[in-house]
Amino acid sequence: MLEFPIRRYQFTLVAFLLLIAIGWFTFSTIPREEDPSFKLPGFQIAGIMPGADPKDLERLVVKPIEDRLISCAPAFVVMIMITLRKSALRPLLSVSVP
């Protein structure tokens, strides 16, 4: 039984690719009601503080923002993602709160 797929590997490869194609087609034709898209409420805060190191940003900017957000919404889940960049063209601090 295992000899056929090994001996006829071209057939096995075509059958496998056909199964992938059928799966992709089926997934792409699922109605949106089955997989609804929805937006989560959130916002983004971006700031530039030239010459500051990450510890200064944490102490002077991020911690007060975190404390204020947590005190405003104690019953909600608050997720804070902080991105630090050294480029002068982009914000040095970017805080996303969904």
C-alpha positions in Angstrom: 0.0 0.0 0.0 2.8 2.4 0.7 4.6 1.4 -2.4 2.3 3.2 -4.8 2.8 6.8 -3.4 6.5 6.3 -3.2 6.9 4.7 -6.6 4.5 7.2 -8.3 5.7 10.3 -6.5 4.4 12.5 -9.4 0.9 11.4 -8.7 1.3 12.0 -5.0 2.6 15.5 -5.6 -0.2 16.4 -8.0 -2.8 15.0 -5.5 -1.3 17.0 -2.7 -1.2 20.2 -4.7 -4.8 19.6 -5.8 -5.9 19.2 -2.1 -4.1 22.5 -1.3 -5.9 24.3 -4.2 -9.3 23.0 -3.2 -8.6 24.0 0.4 -7.6 27.5 -0.6 -10.6 27.9 -2.9 -12.9 26.7 -0.1 -11.4 29.1 2.4 -11.6 32.1 0.1 -15.2 31.5 -0.7 -16.4 31.3 2.9 -19.2 33.9 3.4 -18.2 36.8 5.6 -21.0 35.9 8.0 -19.0 32.8 8.9 -15.9 34.8 9.6 -17.0 38.4 10.5 -14.5 41.2 10.6 -14.9 43.8 13.4 -12.8 46.6 14.7 -11.6 46.8 18.2 -11.7 50.3 19.8 -8.2 51.7 20.2 -5.9 54.6 19.5 -2.2 55.4 19.0 0.0 57.9 20.7 3.2 58.9 19.0 5.8 61.3 20.4 9.4 62.5 19.7 11.9 63.2 22.4 15.3 63.8 20.9 18.3 62.8 23.0 16.3 60.6 25.5 17.3 57.1 26.2 14.7 54.3 26.8 14.9 54.6 30.6 14.1 58.3 30.4 11.2 57.7 28.0 9.9 54.9 30.3 10.0 57.2 33.4 8.9 60.5 31.9 6.5 59.5 29.2 5.3 55.9 29.2 4.7 55.4 32.9 2.4 58.5 33.3 0.4 57.4 30.2 0.1 53.9 31.5 -1.0 55.1 34.9 -3.6 57.4 33.4 -5.0 54.8 31.1 -5.3 52.2 33.8 -7.0 54.6 36.2 -9.5 55.7 33.5 -10.6 52.1 32.6 -10.1 49.8 35.5 -12.8 47.4 34.3 -11.4 47.1 30.8 -8.4 45.2 29.5 -5.6 47.6 28.5 -2.8 46.4 26.3 0.1 48.8 25.7 2.7 48.2 23.0 5.7 50.5 23.0 8.0 50.8 20.1 11.2 52.8 20.4 13.1 54.0 17.2 16.3 55.9 16.8 15.4 57.4 13.4 14.6 61.1 13.5 12.1 60.8 10.7 9.8 58.5 12.6 8.4 59.0 16.1 10.7 57.8 18.8 7.9 56.6 21.0 4.8 54.9 19.6 2.2 53.6 22.1 -0.7 51.6 20.7 -3.7 51.0 23.0 -6.4 48.8 21.5 
